[in-house]
Amino acid sequence: MKAIITLISTLLFTLPFSNSAVSYSIEVGQSKLTVTGTSSLHPWEIELQEMSCNADIEVIENQVVFNQLIFEAAAESLKSEHGKMMDNKTYKALKSDDYPKIVFTLKETKSIPLTNGSFENVLKGELYMAGFRKMIDLKISGSVENGLLSLNGEKNLLMTDYNMEPPTALMGTIKTGDEVVIHYAIKLKSK
């Protein structure tokens, strides 16, 4: 019996322990998300002013494990340099009166190899906007440094895939292209 207790104790104290999942939230002031697109007049850009992200992520010696990630933003926190007219057209396309939130929710746990503090892979999740939900692949590249987790990438989307009508102006003479590109540089810090 003493030999069994000694064996169990030895195994417990010599087995490697992995880091447990850590909760992360968005680092305000160091994160940026913009949406770019085209129109019959000129290219355009609009930037998200307020966003939140809650994530449970494990950073182990050679991998990053995404257990949970929920990114959320108010549709009407998108602001352009072209003033209220463009912003209002954006809110109308997003149907923000009825569907005020834009949400990305990770739908599959993902373990990503970590090499020299950097990683690259694809996260599978559900994007909800304008009252419509759609599964997407979100390509990310990132790094882990000094307690900050950086996530960077781009995602091309068609507005019509979310039942959104591309905005027009001046009685239809200016038309927005259907395709938009979401550019993100998000920094997460452990809570």
C-alpha positions in Angstrom: 0.0 0.0 0.0 2.8 2.4 0.9 4.4 1.7 -2.5 1.1 2.6 -4.3 0.8 5.9 -2.4 4.5 6.7 -3.2 3.9 6.0 -6.9 0.7 8.1 -7.0 2.5 11.0 -5.2 5.5 10.8 -7.6 3.2 10.8 -10.6 1.2 13.8 -9.4 4.2 16.0 -8.6 6.2 15.1 -11.8 3.4 15.4 -14.4 3.6 18.7 -16.3 0.8 21.1 -15.5 -0.7 23.2 -18.4 -1.8 26.7 -17.9 -5.4 27.0 -17.2 -7.7 29.1 -19.4 -7.4 32.8 -18.7 -10.1 35.3 -19.3 -9.2 38.1 -21.7 -10.9 41.4 -22.6 -10.3 44.1 -25.2 -7.5 46.6 -24.6 -9.2 49.9 -25.1 -7.2 52.4 -27.1 -5.0 49.8 -28.6 -7.6 48.0 -30.8 -9.0 49.1 -34.1 -11.6 47.8 -36.5 -12.4 49.5 -39.8 -14.7 48.6 -42.7 -13.7 49.7 -46.2 -15.7 49.5 -49.5 -16.2 51.1 -52.8 -18.8 53.3 -54.4 -19.5 54.7 -57.9 -17.9 57.9 -56.6 -14.9 56.9 -54.4 -13.6 54.3 -51.9 -14.9 54.8 -48.4 -13.9 53.8 -44.8 -15.8 53.7 -41.5 -14.4 52.9 -38.1 -15.8 51.2 -35.1 -15.6 53.5 -32.0 -16.7 51.1 -29.3 -16.3 47.4 -29.0 -16.0 44.6 -26.4 -14.5 41.2 -26.5 -14.6 38.5 -23.9 -12.5 35.4 -24.4 -11.3 32.3 -22.6 -7.9 31.4 -24.0 -5.1 29.1 -22.9 -1.5 30.1 -23.8 0.7 27.0 -23.4 4.4 26.7 -24.3 3.7 25.7 -28.0 0.1 26.5 -28.6 -2.8 29.0 -28.1 -6.2 27.4 -27.4 -9.3 29.4 -28.1 -12.0 28.0 -25.9 -14.5 30.9 -26.1 -14.5 34.3 -27.8 -17.4 36.7 -28.1 -16.8 40.1 -29.9 -19.7 42.6 -29.7 -20.2 46.2 -30.9 -23.1 48.6 -31.2 -23.9 49.1 -34.9 -24.2 52.9 -34.3 -20.7 53.1 -33.0 -19.5 53.0 -36.6 -18.4 56.5 -37.6 -16.9 57.9 -40.8 -15.0 61.1 -41.6 -17.8 62.0 -44.1 -20.3 63.0 -41.4 -23.8 62.0 -40.4 -25.2 61.4 -43.9 -22.8 58.4 -44.5 -23.2 57.2 -40.9 -27.0 57.2 -41.2 -26.9 55.3 -44.5 -24.7 52.7 -42.8 -27.1 52.4 -39.8 -30.0 52.0 -42.2 -28.2 49.3 -44.1 -27.4 47.5 -40.8 -31.1 48.0 -39.7 -29.7 49.3 -36.4 -33.1 50.4 -35.1 -34.2 46.8 -35.0 -30.8 45.1 -34.6 -28.5 47.3 -32.6 -25.7 44.8 -32.1 -23.0 43.2 -34.3 -21.7 40.0 -32.7 -19.1 37.4 -33.6 -19.2 34.2 -31.6 -16.6 31.5 -31.8 -18.3 28.2 -32.5 -15.4 25.7 -32.4 -12.6 25.4 -29.9 -9.3 25.9 -31.8 -5.8 24.9 -30.8 -3.2 26.8 -32.8 0.6 26.1 -32.9 2.6 28.9 -31.3 6.1 29.6 -32.8 8.4 32.2 -31.3 5.3 34.0 -29.8 3.4 34.1 -33.1 0.5 32.1 -34.5 -1.7 32.0 -37.7 -4.9 30.0 -38.4 -8.6 30.2 -39.0 -11.3 30.6 -36.4 -14.8 29.3 -37.2 -17.7 31.3 -35.8 -21.0 33.0 -36.3 -21.3 36.6 -37.4 -24.6 38.2 -36.5 -25.5 41.6 -38.0 -28.6 43.3 -39.5 -30.7 40.5 -37.9 -29.0 37.7 -39.9 -26.6 35.0 -38.7 -24.0 33.3 -40.9 -21.1 31.0 -40.2 -17.8 32.4 -41.4 -14.1 31.5 -41.4 -12.0 34.2 -39.8 -8.4 34.2 -40.8 -6.2 35.5 -38.0 -2.5 36.1 -37.4 -1.4 37.0 -33.9 1.2 37.2 -31.2 1.5 36.8 -27.4 3.7 39.3 -25.7 3.8 40.8 -22.1 0.3 39.5 -21.2 -1.2 41.0 -24.4 -2.7 38.8 -27.1 -2.9 40.4 -30.6 -5.3 39.3 -33.3 -5.0 40.8 -36.8 -6.6 40.1 -40.1 -9.1 41.0 -42.8 -12.5 39.5 -43.8 -14.3 40.1 -47.1 -18.1 40.0 -46.9 -21.0 40.7 -49.2 -23.7 42.9 -47.7 -26.4 41.0 -49.6 -25.3 37.8 -47.8 -26.7 39.4 -44.6 -29.9 40.7 -46.3 -28.5 44.2 -46.4 -29.2 46.6 -49.2 -26.0 48.4 -50.3 -26.6 52.1 -49.6 -27.2 54.7 -52.4 -27.2 58.5 -52.4 -28.4 61.4 -54.6 -31.5 59.5 -55.8 -29.5 56.4 -56.7 -26.8 58.1 -58.7 -24.1 57.1 -56.2 -24.1 53.4 -55.4 -22.1 51.5 -52.9 -20.4 48.2 -53.9 -21.8 45.0 -52.4 -18.4 43.8 -51.1 -16.9 45.3 -47.9 -13.6 44.4 -46.1 -13.4 44.3 -42.4 -9.9 45.1 -41.1 -9.1 44.3 -37.5 -6.1 44.8 -35.2 -7.4 43.7 -31.8 -5.4 43.5 -28.6 -6.7 41.5 -25.7 -5.4 41.6 -22.1 -5.8 39.1 -19.3 -8.4 40.1 -16.8 
